[in-house]
Structures are given as structure tokens and as C-alpha cells.
């Protein structure tokens, strides 16, 4: 999918879905930061996945939680910002808290410092290319933002017809070769902890209707003895969502959680997020 030269990282927070707003435009004059902090601590214990936006006089900060974990806070250009700095620097803020799908929360956080390249053509002309490329990221146009995973919209609203659009994806910097090598190392490590072959074949047979490259007869994705072989002709947009779905389903079939596996060094690599493993 050919794209024009990327724009620099966004200087304003990208829109997030507001269907599950907990509070919107809440004034800290009437509901002080101390009360908001207590409220968030309670929600975090309850497993909050969500986004909090604070704005005052054009200055803003955004904080993101996923499944009860505070991923962090950031402001313009993706610069990270602490909670204490925000409450002191924005004493009379308007605060909005929205609950989000954990996948959306992860995309918001992972895309915080990413450039926003424009798509070719006004909406909906680029839609077919995004689906074909199994795009994962955020599409913004006409004041709307849609959140995508593997070429499917998982949340938000599509751009208005005729609107120019930009995209934001946390995975553009990782090459197909890097990602393929990472998956080979990952599946070898997982297989050393729990044999995958039998369950993997069963899952691939079940998923190949959705992810064609998993078709065992096509031999485009083959796992034997923990050794992964990928057809060099496969595009990253094809094998990335397929491998993620296959691993998720295989581990579920085996009753194993990713967090239980000895994958420390692999978790620290940038390819971990690019592979989508933060969603598991």
C-alpha cells in the first residue's frame, strides 16, 4: 500500500471512542484532582481499560490503562508525562474518562509518538486497500477516528465520505524480515516450554477460512518441532494477524497463558509490540 511522506507525530490527541464515557468535560473546579485520583485507583483495581484526557487552555495530557495496568501518560508529540505533573500543571482542567476495549487502549498507547501519514484519496477510496493489507492502527478523517486490527474495524467511527484521511500505526518501523525472525524465535521458545505442533495444526485447520495463509495444504506457514517456516512471498500484513490468532487460540487450547511462559528477553524487544503480543 503506497503512502505519501509521513507527517510528524500528532500535536493533539487523536479522537477515541466515547460511547462508554464515564465522565465528560468534568471540571476540576467542581470535582478536584484528589477525588479523580481516588476514583481512578478504584477503577484500576477493578481492571480498568480506558483513556483519561485532561485539557486546560490548549494544554493537554492523556493517560491510558489496559486491564487494570496504567500504561502511562503523554502529551504533544508523544512526550511522556507523570500524573503528578499533570495535576499540578493543569489545576483547572476539563477531564474526560472513557472506558475502552483493551485492544483500543493498547493502540492509543502504542501509537502515541507515531507519525500520521496521509492516505491516498478521500474516504472511502482507501478502505479496500486497508482491508486487503490487514491494517492495524488508527484511521482519522473528518473529525472521526476508527480503530483497526487485522483489516477490521474494532471500535470508533469511519471517516465521513469525501474526507481526507491520515493513519497512525505503531508497527510501521518493524520490517517483515525482523518480524518473521522474531516469530521464529518466539515459537521456538514457546515450544520448549509446551509442545505446540499438534494443537497448532488443529487450530490452523480451523482458522484457515479466515487466515488463508494458515491452510495446511498451502504450506505458507509451517510449524514443525517448534521451527517456523514462512513462505518468503507472504506479506507481513498476511502473516502477522494469522500468527497472532493461531498462537492465541493454540495457547487457549493448551490452557497456557503467555504470562506463564519464560519469554523475558523476547518481551523486551520492539517486535513484541509489533507482533501484537501485548494484546494477549
N, C-alpha and C positions, 0 to 999 in steps of 0.2 A: 504494500500500500504506500504509494508515493505521497510525501507530505512536503509543504513548503518549509522554509527555515523556521526553527522553533522560536517562540517568544521567550523572554526571560521568565523566571518564576513569578507567580502572581503576587501582586502587592495588596490584594484584597482577598478575603476568604471566599473560597468557592461555595456556591449555594449547596445546602444539604437538605434532604427531605424533612418536611415539617409536619407530616401527618401525625406523628407521635410526639408533639410538643408537650413538654411537662410544664414549662412556663415560657412566655414570650415577652420580650421587652420589659422585663421586670426591673424596676428602678432600685438601685442600692440605697437611694434616699429613704425608701419605704421598707425595703427588705435588705438589711445590711449584709455585707460580705460574711460576717461571722455566722449569720443564720444560713446563708447559702453554703458555706463550708460544712456546717453540721449536716445539712440536708444531703449534700453530695457524699459525705462519709457514710451515711446510712445507705444510700443507693448503691455505693460501691460495694459494700458488704453484701448487698442483695444481688450482685452480679451485673451492675450497670454496663450496658453498651450504649454509648451516646456521645454527643458533641455539645459542649458549652461554649457559647460565643459571648464575649463582653466587648462593648463598644462605648467610647466616650470621645466626642469631638473629633471624629475621624481616626482616632487610635483604636486598635483592636487587639484582642488576643483570643485564641481558640484552644480549648483543651479537649482531649479525646480519651474515652475509656472503651475498653473491649473486654467483655466478660468479667467485669469487676476489677480489671487492671488499668491503672492510669498509664496510658502510653506516653503522655507528656503534653506540653503546651507549646504553642508557637505563635508568631506574629508575622508581619510582612516579610516576604522573601523566604519564608520557612525558618526564620530565626527562632530558636527555642527560647522559651520564656518560662520563668518559675511562677508558681501560684502566688507566692508572697509578693513578688514583683508586680504582678497584675493587680492584686488587691490594693497595693499602695499607689501604683501608677494610674489606676483608673478608679478613683474613690467614688465617683458619681456615675457609674456605668449603667448601661441598659444591658440586661443579661437574658440570654435565651438558652434553654436547655432542651434538647431533643433526644429522645430515645432512638437508636438506630440498630439495624441489622448488624451483627458483628463484622460481617464482610464489608459493609459500608464504612464502619468505623475504621477498619484497617486500611481501606483505600484512602480515606481522608488523611490519616496519619502518614501513610507511606508516600503520599503524593504532595506533602506539604512544601517541599522545596523543588518540585519538578517544573520544568518549562511547560508552556501551554501552546504547542504548535497548532496552527490553524489547519482545518480540514479543507480539502479541495472541493469547492462547490457549496452551494447553500443547501440547507436541510430540505428534503430528505435524501438528496443525491448521494451523500457519503454513507448512508445507512447500510446498504448492501455490502460495501467494502468492509465495514466494521464487523458485520456478522461473519462474512467469509474469512476474515483474518482472526476470528475469535478474540476480538479486542477485550482487554481487561483494563479498566481505568474509568475516567470520568469524561463525559461529553457535555460541554456547556455551550448554549446558544439561546439567544432571545431571552436572557434572564432565567433560563431553566438549566438544571443540571440532572443528568441521568447517570447512574452508576452501573457499570457493566462488568460481567465476569464471563469469560469464555464466549464472547459474542452475544450474550443475552443480557437484557436489562434486568437488574435485580432490585432497583429502587429508583426513586426520583421521577422526573418528567422529561420526556423527549423535547428537543428544541421545537420552537414554533416553525411551521413551514416558511421557507424563504430566509430563515435566519442564517447568518454566517456562524460557524462553529469552531471551537477550539477543543483540543483533547488534553488530558493530563493522565499520564500513566507512570506508575513507579518502576516499570520494568524495562524501559527503553534502553538503558545503558548496558544491560547484560546481553551478550551475543548468544546466538543459537548454539555455537560451539561450547561456550562456557556453561550454558545451561544443560546441554546434553552430558558434558563431562561431570557436572555436579550430580545429575540424576544417576549416573552410573555409580559414582562413589556412594551416594545415599542409599540406593537399593542394595548395594553390596554390604553396606554397614547394617542395614535393617535385616538382611537375610542372615547375617552372622548371629544376630540375636534371636530371630524367629524365622524358620524356613518359609519362604514365600511361594515357591513355584506352583504348588497345587492350587492354592486359593487364588493366586494371581491369574492362572489360566481360566479358572471358573468365572472370576469377575470380568476378565476381558471378554469372554464369550457373551456375558450378559450386557456389557456396556458398549459393544462394538456397533450397535444400532445407532447410538448417539455419537460415539467417537470412532469413526471408520478406521482409523489407523490401528486400533486395538484388535481388529479382526485377525484371529489366529492364522487364517489361511493366507492373509496378505503378507505376513512376515515383516511388517514395517516396524513393529515393536515386539521384541522377543526378550523374554527373561528366562534364563536357564542357570540354575545353580547360583542365583544372585547376580549373574552377569547380564547387564542390559545391553542390547544391541538395537540401535535405531537406524532406520533407513536414512542415508545421507540426504535424500531428496525431501525428507519431511521438513516442513516449515515449523518454526518454533510455536507459531500460533496454533498448530495442529497438535504437536506432542505435549506442550505444556499443560493445557487443561485435561488432556487424556490421561497423562501420567498422574496428575494430581487426583483425578477422580478414581483412578484404578487403585492408587495407594490408599486413599481414604476408605474405599469400600473393602479392600483386602484386609486392612488392619481391623476394621469393624467385624469382618467375617471371622478373624482370628481372635477377637476380643482383646486387642492390644491398643494402647494409646501411644501416640508419638512421644508424649512427655515421659513415658516409661522407658524409652529406648536410649541407649548410650550414644548420643549423637552430638555431643558438646561442641567439637570443633566445626562440624558442619553447620550447626546453628549460627555460628559467628560469621559465616561467610555471606556476602551480599546476595549470592544466588539463592539463599534460603527464602528470602522475601520474594525474590523474582520468580521462584517456583510456586509461590502461593502457599507455602507451608505454614505461614503464620495464621492461616485460616483453620488449620487442623487443631 
